[in-house]
């Protein structure tokens, strides 16, 4: 039960990151695609790296 909730929260966090990446105007299309694939492939790790390291740089 807890694993399922954690899995669903990971998917929601990843989708939120992808939407945030595509709303940025500082990145070109290739970089948006690469960041999105990385976040989706590495779910929680990708979310943490994006949120704490990358997000400040692209806003």
C-alpha distances in whole Angstrom, upper triangle without the diagonal:
4,5,5,6,9,10,11,13,14,16,17,19,20,22,23,25,26,28,29,31,32,34,35,39,40,38,40,38,38,36,34,33,32,30,28,27,27,24,22,23,22,19,18,21,23,22,23,26,27,26,28,31,32,31,34,37,36,36
4,5,5,6,9,10,11,12,14,15,16,18,20,21,23,25,26,27,29,31,32,33,37,38,36,38,36,36,34,32,31,31,28,26,26,25,22,21,21,19,17,15,19,21,19,20,23,24,23,25,28,29,28,31,34,34,34
4,5,5,6,9,10,10,12,14,15,16,18,20,21,23,24,26,27,29,30,32,36,36,34,36,34,33,32,30,29,28,26,24,23,22,20,18,18,16,14,13,16,18,18,19,22,23,22,24,26,27,27,30,32,32,33
4,5,5,6,9,10,11,12,14,15,17,18,20,21,23,24,26,27,29,31,34,35,34,35,33,32,31,29,27,27,25,23,22,22,19,17,18,17,14,14,17,19,18,19,22,23,23,25,27,28,27,30,32,32,32
4,5,5,6,9,10,11,12,14,15,16,18,20,21,23,24,26,27,29,33,34,32,34,32,32,30,28,27,27,25,22,22,22,19,17,18,17,14,13,17,18,16,18,21,21,21,23,26,26,25,28,31,30,30
4,6,5,6,9,10,10,12,14,15,16,18,20,21,22,25,26,27,31,32,30,32,30,30,28,26,25,25,22,20,20,19,16,15,16,14,11,10,13,15,13,15,18,18,18,20,22,23,23,26,28,27,28
4,5,5,6,9,10,11,13,14,15,17,19,20,21,23,25,26,30,31,29,30,28,28,26,24,23,22,20,18,18,17,14,12,13,12,9,9,13,14,13,15,18,18,18,20,23,23,23,26,28,27,28
4,5,5,6,9,10,11,12,14,15,17,18,20,21,23,25,28,30,28,29,27,27,26,23,22,23,20,18,18,18,15,13,15,14,11,11,15,15,13,16,19,18,18,21,23,23,22,25,27,26,27
4,5,5,6,9,10,10,12,14,15,16,18,20,21,23,27,28,26,28,27,27,25,22,22,22,19,17,18,17,14,13,15,14,10,9,13,13,11,13,16,16,15,18,20,20,19,22,25,24,24
4,5,5,6,9,10,11,12,14,15,16,19,20,21,25,26,24,26,24,24,22,20,19,19,16,14,14,14,10,9,11,10,6,6,10,10,8,11,13,13,13,16,18,18,17,21,23,22,23
4,5,5,6,9,10,11,12,14,15,17,18,20,24,25,23,24,22,22,21,18,17,18,15,13,13,13,10,8,10,10,7,9,12,11,10,13,15,14,15,18,20,19,18,22,23,22,23
4,5,5,6,9,10,11,12,14,16,17,19,22,24,22,24,22,23,21,18,18,19,16,13,15,15,12,10,13,13,10,10,14,13,10,13,16,14,14,17,19,18,17,20,22,21,21
4,6,5,6,9,10,11,12,14,15,17,21,22,20,22,21,21,19,17,17,17,14,12,14,13,9,9,12,11,8,8,11,10,7,10,12,11,10,13,15,15,14,17,19,18,18
4,5,5,6,9,10,10,13,14,16,19,20,18,20,18,18,16,14,14,14,11,9,10,10,6,6,9,9,6,8,10,8,6,10,11,10,10,14,15,14,13,17,18,17,18
4,5,5,6,9,10,11,12,15,18,19,18,19,17,18,17,13,13,14,12,9,11,12,9,8,11,12,9,11,14,11,9,13,14,12,13,16,17,16,14,18,19,17,18
4,6,5,6,9,10,11,13,16,18,17,19,18,19,17,14,14,16,13,10,13,14,10,10,14,14,11,12,14,12,9,12,14,11,10,14,16,14,12,15,17,15,15
4,5,5,6,9,10,11,15,15,14,16,15,16,14,11,12,13,9,8,11,11,7,9,12,12,10,11,12,9,7,10,11,7,8,12,13,11,9,13,14,12,13
4,5,5,6,9,10,13,15,13,14,13,13,12,8,9,10,8,5,9,10,7,8,12,12,11,13,14,11,9,13,13,10,11,15,15,12,11,15,15,13,14
4,5,5,6,9,12,14,13,15,13,15,14,10,11,13,11,9,12,14,11,11,15,16,14,16,17,14,12,15,16,12,13,16,17,14,12,15,16,13,13
4,6,5,7,10,12,11,14,14,15,13,10,12,14,11,10,13,14,11,13,16,16,15,16,16,13,11,14,14,10,10,13,14,11,9,12,13,10,10
4,5,5,9,10,8,10,10,12,9,6,9,10,8,7,11,11,10,12,15,15,15,16,16,12,11,14,13,9,11,14,13,10,8,11,11,8,9
4,5,8,10,8,10,9,11,10,6,8,11,10,8,12,14,12,13,17,18,17,19,19,15,15,17,17,13,14,17,17,13,12,15,14,11,11
4,6,9,9,11,11,14,13,9,12,15,13,12,15,17,15,16,20,21,19,21,21,18,16,18,18,14,15,18,17,14,11,14,14,10,9
4,6,6,9,10,13,11,9,12,14,12,12,16,16,15,17,20,21,20,21,21,17,16,18,17,13,14,16,15,12,10,11,10,7,7
4,6,8,10,13,11,10,13,15,14,15,18,19,18,20,23,24,23,24,24,20,20,21,20,16,17,19,18,14,12,13,12,8,8
4,7,10,12,10,10,13,14,13,15,18,18,18,20,23,23,23,24,23,20,19,20,18,15,16,18,16,12,11,12,9,6,7
4,7,8,6,6,10,11,10,12,15,15,15,18,20,20,21,22,21,18,18,19,17,14,16,18,15,11,12,13,10,7,10
4,6,6,6,9,10,11,12,15,16,17,18,20,22,22,24,23,19,20,22,19,17,19,21,18,15,15,17,14,11,13
4,6,5,6,9,10,11,12,14,15,16,18,20,21,23,22,19,20,22,20,17,20,22,20,16,16,19,16,13,16
4,5,5,6,9,10,11,12,14,15,16,18,20,22,21,17,19,21,19,16,19,21,19,16,17,19,17,14,17
4,5,5,6,8,10,11,12,14,15,17,18,20,18,15,16,18,15,13,16,18,15,12,13,16,13,11,14
4,6,5,6,9,10,11,12,14,16,16,18,17,14,14,17,15,12,15,17,15,12,12,15,13,10,13
4,6,5,6,9,10,11,12,14,15,18,17,14,15,18,16,14,17,19,17,14,15,18,17,14,17
4,5,5,6,9,10,11,12,14,16,15,12,14,16,14,12,16,18,16,13,14,17,16,14,17
4,6,5,6,9,10,11,12,14,13,9,10,13,10,8,12,14,12,9,11,14,13,11,14
4,5,5,6,9,10,10,13,13,9,10,13,12,10,13,15,15,12,12,16,16,13,16
4,6,5,6,9,10,13,13,9,11,14,13,12,15,17,17,14,16,19,18,17,19
4,6,5,6,8,11,9,6,9,12,10,9,13,15,14,12,14,17,17,16,19
4,6,5,6,8,8,4,6,9,8,7,10,13,13,11,12,16,16,15,17
4,6,5,9,10,7,8,12,12,11,13,16,16,15,16,19,20,18,20
4,6,9,9,7,10,13,12,13,15,17,17,16,18,21,21,20,23
4,6,5,5,8,10,10,11,13,15,15,15,16,20,20,20,22
4,6,5,6,9,10,10,12,14,15,15,16,19,20,20,21
4,5,5,6,9,10,10,12,14,14,15,18,20,20,21
4,5,5,6,8,10,11,12,13,14,17,18,19,20
4,5,5,6,8,10,10,10,12,15,16,16,18
4,6,5,6,8,10,10,10,13,15,15,16
4,5,5,6,8,9,10,13,14,15,16
4,6,5,5,7,9,11,12,13,15
4,6,6,5,6,9,10,10,12
4,6,6,5,8,10,11,12
4,6,7,8,10,12,13
4,6,7,8,10,12
4,6,5,7,9
4,5,6,6
4,6,6
4,6
4
